[in-house]
Amino acid sequence: MVKGDHCVHVLGMTKTLAALTMKYEGNVALTQPIPTASSTLDYRLCASETAPHVFSVEATPAEPFSVAAIECPRSPAEGGARSKEDDGKKAGKDRLMSYMAELVQAGCKNVVTQPKACRGEQSFTLTSPSDAACYNLLATSYFSDVKLSATLKDPSGKSLPVPEPDSKIRVEYCAPKAGQYSLSLSASTGDYYSCVALDCPRFGPEGLKRLKSLGR
């Protein structure tokens, strides 16, 4: 099972009134209790962690029975997305393209990664030479209640400034030294959001604005 992905219905049925007992033999805590013994079983599992989830089912008295596992979409209440990945509006892409156009107009025309729909946590490793262009990651959600959060660390593991969580954020840095920078992005819900990365010229309007804010 994958955290935040589809849920699964574990089903069991007998032809008589024999009781089916389900037991869980995994290590990840379940979010819903195992059902009591019955001639029919229907247990919905929405994984809270990515891991194997092992169940056993037995009949009392012992007799043949049938079991099945059926994958079902996760509802928003269970951490599922409120839109489809290719829904430009509700996956945040329309809002992102408008935000991106502002930076392009300001001279940030080098697109590092193309606009895409994202979900869950995203991790990036960025290799920056000395005096490189200023890196900008834009991320947007259609839903105002979604809080997008970021962490950014320099080659030594020191945390760098990032914006407060919001439904629209811009993570930017003008690398003070060469090396590999690590950036992670996450959302407060299971909804899709969109992100894109651009470089702004270090001594262009946006780059100079960032350098000034860093006191450089």
Backbone hydrogen bonds in HBPLUS format (Angstrom, degrees):
<---DONOR---> <-ACCEPTOR-->    atom                        ^
c    i                          cat <-CA-CA->   ^        H-A-AA   ^      H-
h    n   atom  resd res      DA  || num        DHA   H-A  angle D-A-AA Bond
n    s   type  num  typ     dist DA aas  dist angle  dist       angle   num
A0051-ALA N   A0001-MET O   3.10 MM  50  5.71 135.7  2.31 142.3 155.3     1
A0005-ASP N   A0002-VAL O   3.03 MM   3  5.40 164.1  2.06 131.1 133.1     2
A0007-CYS N   A0072-CYS O   2.91 MM  65  5.27 146.3  2.02 171.2 170.2     3
A0072-CYS N   A0007-CYS O   2.82 MM  65  5.27 167.0  1.84 140.6 144.2     4
A0008-VAL N   A0045-LEU O   2.86 MM  37  5.19 154.1  1.92 142.5 151.0     5
A0045-LEU N   A0008-VAL O   2.74 MM  37  5.19 171.5  1.74 156.3 158.8     6
A0009-HIS N   A0070-ILE O   2.78 MM  61  5.15 166.3  1.80 149.9 152.5     7
A0070-ILE N   A0009-HIS O   2.91 MM  61  5.15 156.7  1.96 143.4 149.5     8
A0010-VAL N   A0043-TYR O   2.76 MM  33  5.06 165.3  1.78 148.9 151.6     9
A0043-TYR N   A0010-VAL O   2.91 MM  33  5.06 166.7  1.93 142.9 146.7    10
A0011-LEU N   A0068-ALA O   2.76 MM  57  5.12 171.3  1.76 158.2 161.0    11
A0068-ALA N   A0011-LEU O   2.97 MM  57  5.12 148.2  2.07 136.8 139.8    12
A0012-GLY N   A0041-LEU O   3.08 MM  29  4.68 152.4  2.16 125.2 123.4    13
A0041-LEU N   A0012-GLY O   2.80 MM  29  4.68 158.3  1.85 137.3 137.1    14
A0013-MET N   A0066-SER O   2.95 MM  53  5.45 147.0  2.06 151.3 157.8    15
A0066-SER N   A0013-MET O   3.00 MM  53  5.45 170.5  2.01 160.1 161.5    16
A0014-THR N   A0039-SER O   3.16 MM  25  5.71 137.4  2.35 160.9 167.1    17
A0019-ALA N   A0060-THR O   2.90 MM  41  5.18 151.6  1.98 152.5 143.1    18
A0060-THR N   A0019-ALA O   2.84 MM  41  5.18 146.5  1.95 141.8 153.0    19
A0020-LEU N   A0038-SER O   2.65 MM  18  5.23 165.6  1.67 126.5 131.6    20
A0038-SER N   A0020-LEU O   3.23 MM  18  5.23 149.2  2.33 130.2 133.6    21
A0021-THR N   A0058-GLU O   2.84 MM  37  5.44 166.7  1.85 161.7 164.9    22
A0058-GLU N   A0021-THR O   3.06 MM  37  5.44 153.1  2.13 142.3 150.3    23
A0023-LYS N   A0056-SER O   2.80 MM  33  5.21 158.2  1.85 155.4 160.4    24
A0056-SER N   A0023-LYS O   2.85 MM  33  5.21 153.1  1.92 147.4 154.4    25
A0025-GLU N   A0054-VAL O   2.66 MM  29  5.13 173.7  1.67 156.3 156.8    26
A0078-GLU N   A0075-SER O   2.86 MM   3  5.18 142.4  2.01 108.1 119.9    27
A0080-GLY N   A0075-SER O   2.78 MM   5  4.78 153.3  1.85 131.7 127.3    28
A0079-GLY N   A0076-PRO O   3.01 MM   3  4.97 161.8  2.04 108.2 110.7    29
A0087-ASP N   A0084-LYS O   3.14 MM   3  5.36 166.0  2.16 113.9 115.6    30
A0091-ALA N   A0087-ASP O   2.78 MM   4  5.49 139.2  1.95 158.2 164.8    31
A0093-LYS N   A0088-GLY O   2.90 MM   5  4.94 113.1  2.35 141.0 157.9    32
A0094-ASP N   A0088-GLY O   2.98 MM   6  5.63 156.3  2.03 136.6 135.9    33
A0092-GLY N   A0089-LYS O   3.14 MM   3  5.46 156.9  2.20 108.7 113.6    34
A0096-LEU N   A0092-GLY O   3.00 MM   4  6.16 149.8  2.09 143.8 153.1    35
A0097-MET N   A0093-LYS O   2.87 MM   4  6.11 159.2  1.91 157.0 160.6    36
A0098-SER N   A0094-ASP O   3.32 MM   4  6.57 152.3  2.40 143.0 149.2    37
A0099-TYR N   A0095-ARG O   3.12 MM   4  6.38 156.6  2.18 145.2 151.6    38
A0100-MET N   A0096-LEU O   2.73 MM   4  5.96 160.5  1.77 158.1 164.2    39
A0101-ALA N   A0097-MET O   2.99 MM   4  6.08 150.6  2.08 139.0 146.1    40
A0102-GLU N   A0099-TYR O   3.20 MM   3  5.43 131.0  2.46  99.7 111.6    41
A0103-LEU N   A0100-MET O   3.07 MM   3  5.38 119.7  2.45 102.8 116.5    42
A0104-VAL N   A0100-MET O   2.97 MM   4  6.31 161.0  2.01 155.3 161.4    43
A0105-GLN N   A0101-ALA O   2.95 MM   4  6.03 158.0  2.00 144.8 150.4    44
A0106-ALA N   A0102-GLU O   3.21 MM   4  6.43 133.7  2.44 131.2 142.9    45
A0106-ALA N   A0103-LEU O   2.97 MM   3  4.91 125.7  2.28  92.8 107.8    46
A0108-CYS N   A0103-LEU O   2.93 MM   5  5.35 162.7  1.96 145.9 140.3    47
A0107-GLY N   A0104-VAL O   2.97 MM   3  5.15 159.9  2.01 109.5 113.4    48
A0199-ASP N   A0110-ASN O   2.85 MM  89  5.31 157.3  1.91 153.7 161.5    49
A0112-VAL N   A0197-ALA O   2.72 MM  85  5.18 140.6  1.87 129.8 140.6    50
A0113-THR N   A0197-ALA O   3.33 MM  84  5.12 158.3  2.38 123.9 127.6    51
A0197-ALA N   A0113-THR O   3.34 MM  84  5.12 171.7  2.34 135.6 137.6    52
A0116-LYS N   A0195-CYS O   3.09 MM  79  5.75 148.4  2.19 150.7 160.1    53
A0195-CYS N   A0116-LYS O   3.01 MM  79  5.75 153.8  2.08 157.0 164.3    54
A0118-CYS N   A0193-TYR O   2.55 MM  75  5.29 171.0  1.56 168.3 169.0    55
A0193-TYR N   A0118-CYS O   2.93 MM  75  5.29 156.8  1.99 141.7 148.8    56
A0122-GLN N   A0185-LEU O   2.76 MM  63  5.07 158.5  1.81 150.4 157.4    57
A0185-LEU N   A0122-GLN O   2.79 MM  63  5.07 153.6  1.86 150.9 157.6    58
A0124-PHE N   A0183-LEU O   2.74 MM  59  5.10 155.0  1.81 162.0 166.1    59
A0183-LEU N   A0124-PHE O   2.91 MM  59  5.10 168.2  1.92 152.0 154.3    60
A0126-LEU N   A0181-TYR O   2.73 MM  55  4.97 174.0  1.73 159.1 160.7    61
A0181-TYR N   A0126-LEU O   2.68 MM  55  4.97 165.6  1.70 150.8 153.6    62
A0128-SER N   A0179-GLY O   2.85 MM  51  5.45 171.2  1.86 160.7 158.6    63
A0179-GLY N   A0128-SER O   2.84 MM  51  5.45 150.6  1.93 149.9 158.4    64
A0134-CYS N   A0200-CYS O   2.85 MM  66  5.04 150.6  1.94 168.1 158.7    65
A0200-CYS N   A0134-CYS O   2.75 MM  66  5.04 164.7  1.77 148.7 153.4    66
A0135-TYR N   A0173-TYR O   2.87 MM  38  5.50 136.7  2.06 174.5 161.4    67
A0173-TYR N   A0135-TYR O   3.01 MM  38  5.50 149.1  2.11 147.2 155.8    68
A0136-ASN N   A0198-LEU O   2.77 MM  62  5.20 144.4  1.90 163.5 173.4    69
A0198-LEU N   A0136-ASN O   2.82 MM  62  5.20 156.6  1.87 151.2 158.5    70
A0137-LEU N   A0171-VAL O   2.74 MM  34  5.04 163.7  1.76 152.5 158.3    71
A0171-VAL N   A0137-LEU O   2.85 MM  34  5.04 161.6  1.88 151.5 153.6    72
A0138-LEU N   A0196-VAL O   2.84 MM  58  5.41 165.9  1.86 167.4 171.1    73
A0196-VAL N   A0138-LEU O   2.99 MM  58  5.41 146.5  2.10 147.7 155.6    74
A0139-ALA N   A0169-ILE O   3.06 MM  30  5.46 160.2  2.10 154.8 155.3    75
A0169-ILE N   A0139-ALA O   2.92 MM  30  5.46 162.1  1.96 157.7 163.6    76
A0140-THR N   A0194-SER O   2.90 MM  54  5.48 155.5  1.96 153.2 161.3    77
A0194-SER N   A0140-THR O   2.97 MM  54  5.48 167.1  1.99 159.5 161.8    78
A0141-SER N   A0167-SER O   2.77 MM  26  5.20 142.9  1.91 163.4 164.1    79
A0146-VAL N   A0143-PHE O   3.20 MM   3  5.65 163.6  2.23 112.3 117.4    80
A0188-SER N   A0147-LYS O   2.98 MM  41  5.20 128.6  2.26 130.0 145.1    81
A0148-LEU N   A0166-ASP O   2.70 MM  18  5.25 168.4  1.71 128.0 132.3    82
A0166-ASP N   A0148-LEU O   3.24 MM  18  5.25 145.3  2.37 132.0 135.1    83
A0149-SER N   A0186-SER O   2.85 MM  37  5.34 164.9  1.87 151.1 156.3    84
A0186-SER N   A0149-SER O   2.93 MM  37  5.34 155.5  1.99 152.3 156.7    85
A0151-THR N   A0184-SER O   3.02 MM  33  5.31 149.8  2.12 141.1 146.5    86
A0184-SER N   A0151-THR O   2.98 MM  33  5.31 158.3  2.02 148.5 153.7    87
A0160-LEU N   A0152-LEU O   2.73 MM   8  5.41 165.4  1.75 154.1 154.5    88
A0153-LYS N   A0182-SER O   2.89 MM  29  5.27 157.5  1.94 152.2 159.1    89
A0182-SER N   A0153-LYS O   3.05 MM  29  5.27 151.3  2.14 141.3 149.5    90
A0154-ASP N   A0158-LYS O   2.87 MM   4  5.38 156.2  1.92 148.8 152.8    91
A0157-GLY N   A0154-ASP O   2.82 MM   3  5.27 165.5  1.85 124.0 128.6    92
A0204-GLY N   A0201-PRO O   3.00 MM   3  4.90 168.1  2.01 110.1 110.9    93
A0208-LEU N   A0204-GLY O   2.85 MM   4  5.91 170.5  1.86 165.2 167.4    94
A0209-LYS N   A0205-PRO O   3.08 MM   4  6.15 148.4  2.19 137.7 146.5    95
A0210-ARG N   A0206-GLU O   3.05 MM   4  6.30 153.4  2.12 144.4 150.8    96
A0211-LEU N   A0207-GLY O   2.89 MM   4  6.15 164.9  1.91 155.0 159.2    97
A0212-LYS N   A0208-LEU O   2.92 MM   4  6.02 154.9  1.98 143.4 150.1    98
A0213-SER N   A0209-LYS O   3.10 MM   4  6.35 150.6  2.19 139.8 147.4    99
A0214-LEU N   A0210-ARG O   3.09 MM   4  6.38 134.6  2.30 143.2 155.6   100
A0214-LEU N   A0211-LEU O   3.16 MM   3  5.11 131.2  2.41  92.5 105.6   101
A0216-ARG N   A0211-LEU O   2.91 MM   5  5.24 173.1  1.92 154.2 152.2   102
A0215-GLY N   A0212-LYS O   3.02 MM   3  4.97 154.0  2.09 100.1 108.2   103
